[in-house]
């Protein structure tokens, strides 16, 4: 590839917010670091029969510039990226442990909790890639953000326990302002209990009222973040921001890989348990090295595919 060539990147989404966020995070850094132009494809809108997958025969697509790199996130995108694997001079990359042999694509970026070894074609990420950019400076205002998830395959959900921990935190730090947001998975009974917490010092925001950049803006204004552990994406977004982050506690289910990944982040001091709330609220939980996996992944992609001398 000639130096003056602007890399063209196709980003294939299945529409799920977490997968789209991974693509956005990597794509944004490729645009900043390599001047890449980004083009989105929604796998739900493109019919890809199995024969096209087997033959590597591209289906009819929108009119787009020829890609240098095709990136996909989510199982629902696998048929399309495999059908596109023989597009001339392009490379293919998946942002997860795929359901097919790794050698069917050129590269993969896989979270370490999926227990895959790093190699020339596999980058193992700490947590999951996201679109949050680390903050240059932490606010001095006593502003705390709480992100509430819901039932998941990885933790035993307990609305009473979450409500109790949150109430204790708010009672322990009465001079703080709190912003609490639920998610699409939050049970209706807990949504109602959260809504009842609203006061002049407590803002309760329904996930239905948030926009794409809401979380990034809210983290930038926060001095502490508290997150339920059921969503690795949610946890990693808070940690990536650099805002001291604590976990509201739920018991894990068996040997869940996601639960083990969350525990690993805690062991490394990137997040704190609920019992260690003084470290979070006093901003003592500040890790020596920042977690910015979108940036690290983009640099790996550039070095591997476009510029072997890139650092």
C-alpha positions in Angstrom: 0.0 0.0 0.0 1.4 3.4 -0.9 1.9 5.9 1.9 -0.5 8.4 0.5 -3.3 5.9 0.2 -6.2 6.5 2.6 -7.2 3.1 4.1 -10.8 2.2 3.5 -12.4 0.2 6.3 -15.8 -1.5 6.2 -17.4 -2.0 9.6 -20.0 -4.8 9.7 -22.5 -4.6 12.6 -25.4 -6.8 13.7 -27.1 -3.8 15.3 -26.4 -4.8 18.9 -25.2 -1.7 20.9 -22.2 -3.5 22.5 -20.9 -4.9 19.2 -21.4 -1.5 17.4 -19.5 0.2 20.2 -16.5 -2.1 19.7 -16.5 -1.3 16.0 -16.9 2.4 16.6 -14.0 2.3 19.1 -11.6 0.6 16.7 -12.8 2.5 13.7 -12.3 5.9 15.4 -8.7 5.1 16.3 -7.9 3.8 12.8 -9.3 7.1 11.5 -7.2 9.2 13.9 -4.0 7.2 13.6 -4.1 6.2 9.9 -6.6 8.5 8.3 -8.9 5.6 7.5 -12.3 6.3 6.0 -15.1 4.3 7.7 -18.1 2.7 6.0 -20.8 0.9 7.9 -22.7 -2.2 6.7 -25.6 -3.7 8.6 -25.6 -7.5 8.3 -29.4 -7.6 9.0 -30.1 -5.7 5.8 -28.0 -7.9 3.5 -29.1 -11.4 2.5 -26.2 -13.8 2.7 -27.2 -17.4 1.9 -25.0 -20.2 3.0 -23.7 -20.9 -0.5 -22.1 -17.5 -0.7 -20.4 -18.2 2.6 -19.0 -21.5 1.4 -17.8 -20.0 -1.9 -16.6 -16.6 -0.6 -19.0 -15.0 -3.1 -20.0 -11.4 -2.1 -23.7 -10.6 -2.1 -25.1 -7.4 -3.6 -23.8 -4.4 -1.5 -24.3 -0.7 -1.4 -22.0 1.3 -3.6 -18.8 1.7 -1.5 -15.1 2.2 -2.2 -13.1 -1.0 -2.3 -12.0 -2.0 1.2 -8.5 -2.5 2.6 -9.9 -4.0 5.8 -13.3 -5.5 6.6 -14.1 -5.7 10.4 -17.0 -7.5 11.9 -18.4 -7.8 15.5 -21.1 -10.2 16.5 -22.2 -13.7 15.5 -24.8 -12.2 13.2 -22.1 -10.8 11.0 -20.2 -14.0 10.4 -22.0 -15.1 7.3 -21.4 -11.7 5.6 -17.7 -11.3 6.5 -17.0 -14.9 5.3 -18.8 -14.2 2.0 -16.6 -11.1 1.7 -13.3 -12.8 2.5 -12.2 -13.0 -1.2 -12.9 -9.3 -2.0 -9.8 -8.3 -3.9 -6.8 -7.1 -1.8 -8.8 -6.7 1.4 -8.1 -8.2 4.8 -10.7 -9.5 7.2 -10.8 -9.1 11.0 -13.3 -10.2 13.7 -13.7 -8.6 17.1 -14.5 -11.8 19.1 -13.8 -15.5 19.3 -15.5 -16.6 16.1 -17.7 -19.7 15.7 -15.6 -20.8 12.8 -11.9 -21.7 12.4 -9.6 -18.6 12.9 -7.8 -19.3 9.7 -10.9 -18.4 7.7 -10.2 -14.7 8.4 -6.9 -12.8 8.4 -7.0 -11.7 12.0 -9.0 -11.6 15.2 -9.1 -9.4 18.3 -10.4 -11.5 21.2 -10.9 -10.7 24.9 -8.7 -12.6 27.2 -11.6 -14.0 29.1 -12.3 -16.1 26.0 -9.1 -18.0 26.7 -7.4 -17.8 23.3 -3.7 -17.6 23.0 -2.1 -14.5 21.3 -0.4 -15.2 18.0 0.6 -13.4 14.8 -3.0 -13.3 13.7 -4.7 -12.9 17.2 -4.5 -9.9 19.5 -5.8 -10.7 23.0 -7.4 -7.7 24.6 -7.8 -6.8 28.3 -11.6 -6.6 28.5 -13.5 -5.5 25.4 -12.8 -2.7 23.0 -15.1 0.3 23.3 -15.4 3.9 22.0 -14.6 5.7 25.3 -11.4 8.0 25.2 -9.4 8.2 28.5 -9.9 11.6 30.3 -6.9 13.9 30.5 -8.0 15.1 33.9 -10.4 13.9 36.6 -13.0 16.5 37.7 -12.8 17.7 41.3 -16.6 17.9 41.7 -18.3 15.3 43.8 -20.2 13.8 41.0 -20.9 10.0 40.9 -22.3 7.9 38.0 -24.2 4.6 38.6 -24.8 2.2 35.7 -27.4 -0.5 36.4 -27.6 -3.5 34.1 -29.9 -6.6 34.6 -30.1 -10.4 34.5 -27.4 -12.0 32.4 -25.9 -15.5 31.9 -22.9 -14.6 34.1 -24.3 -13.4 37.4 -27.2 -14.1 39.7 -29.3 -11.0 39.5 -30.6 -9.6 42.9 -32.5 -6.3 42.6 -32.8 -6.1 46.4 -29.0 -6.4 46.9 -28.3 -3.7 44.2 -30.9 -1.3 45.7 -29.4 -1.9 49.2 -25.8 -1.3 48.1 -26.8 1.8 46.2 -28.7 3.2 49.2 -25.8 2.6 51.5 -23.4 4.4 49.1 -25.7 7.4 48.8 -26.2 7.6 52.6 -22.4 7.3 53.2 -21.6 10.2 50.8 -24.5 12.7 51.2 -22.6 15.6 49.8 -22.2 14.0 46.4 -24.5 14.4 43.4 -25.6 11.1 41.8 -26.6 10.2 38.3 -28.2 6.8 38.0 -29.0 5.1 34.6 -30.7 1.8 34.0 -30.4 -0.4 30.9 -32.7 -2.3 28.6 -32.2 -5.4 30.8 -33.0 -3.7 34.1 -36.1 -5.4 35.7 -39.2 -3.2 35.8 -39.5 -3.4 39.6 -35.9 -2.1 40.0 -36.6 0.7 37.4 -39.5 1.8 39.6 -37.3 1.8 42.8 -34.6 3.8 41.0 -37.1 6.3 39.8 -38.3 6.9 43.4 -34.7 7.8 44.4 -34.8 11.1 42.4 -34.2 14.2 44.5 -32.4 17.5 43.7 -29.1 15.7 44.3 -30.1 12.5 42.5 -30.8 12.3 38.8 -32.4 9.1 37.5 -32.1 8.7 33.7 -33.8 5.9 31.8 -31.7 4.3 29.1 -34.6 5.2 26.7 -33.6 8.9 27.2 -29.9 8.6 26.5 -28.2 9.2 23.2 -25.1 7.6 21.6 -22.6 9.9 23.3 -24.4 10.3 26.6 -22.2 7.9 28.5 -18.9 9.5 27.3 -20.2 13.0 28.3 -21.4 11.7 31.7 -18.1 9.9 32.5 -16.2 13.1 31.6 -18.2 14.9 34.3 -17.8 12.2 37.0 -15.3 11.7 39.8 -16.5 8.1 40.6 -18.4 5.4 38.7 -20.3 2.4 40.1 -21.3 -0.4 37.7 -23.1 -3.7 38.1 -20.8 -6.5 36.9 -23.2 -8.2 34.5 -21.9 -6.3 31.4 -18.3 -6.5 30.5 -18.8 -3.7 28.0 -20.2 -1.4 30.6 -17.4 -2.1 33.1 -14.7 -1.6 30.5 -16.2 1.7 29.3 -16.0 3.1 32.8 -12.5 1.8 33.4 -11.3 3.1 30.0 -12.4 6.6 30.9 -10.0 6.7 33.8 -12.7 7.5 36.3 -12.3 5.5 39.5 -14.7 2.6 39.1 -16.3 0.3 41.7 -18.5 -2.8 41.3 -21.9 -3.3 42.8 -21.7 -6.9 43.9 -23.6 -9.9 42.6 -22.7 -13.6 42.9 -21.3 -15.1 39.8 -22.7 -18.1 38.0 -20.4 -21.1 38.1 -17.2 -20.6 36.0 -18.5 -17.9 33.7 -15.7 -16.6 31.5 -17.1 -13.0 31.8 -17.2 -13.2 35.6 -13.6 -14.5 35.6 -12.6 -11.6 33.3 -14.3 -9.1 35.7 -12.5 -10.7 38.6 -9.2 -10.3 36.7 -9.7 -6.6 36.3 -10.3 -6.3 40.0 -7.2 -8.3 40.8 -5.2 -5.9 38.7 -6.6 -2.9 40.6 -8.5 -1.5 37.6 -11.8 -1.8 39.5 -12.7 -2.0 43.1 -15.3 -4.1 45.0 -18.2 -2.5 46.8 -16.5 -3.1 50.2 -13.6 -0.9 49.0 -15.8 2.1 48.2 -13.5 4.6 50.1 -10.8 4.0 47.5 -13.2 4.8 44.7 -14.8 7.8 46.3 -11.5 9.3 47.4 -10.0 8.8 43.9 -7.3 6.6 45.3 -8.1 4.0 42.8 -5.9 5.4 40.0 -4.1 2.7 38.0 -0.5 3.4 36.9 -1.3 2.3 33.3 -4.4 3.4 31.4 -6.7 0.9 29.8 -7.3 2.0 26.2 -7.7 -1.2 24.2 -9.2 0.5 21.1 -6.0 2.5 20.7 -3.8 -0.6 21.3 -5.8 -2.7 18.8 -5.7 0.0 16.1 -1.9 0.3 16.4 -1.7 -3.5 16.1 -3.9 -3.5 13.0 -1.9 -0.7 11.4 1.4 -2.5 12.1 0.2 -5.8 10.9 -1.6 -4.8 7.7 -0.5 -1.4 6.6 2.8 -0.2 8.2 5.2 -2.8 9.6 7.3 0.0 11.0 4.5 1.6 13.0 4.8 1.7 16.8 
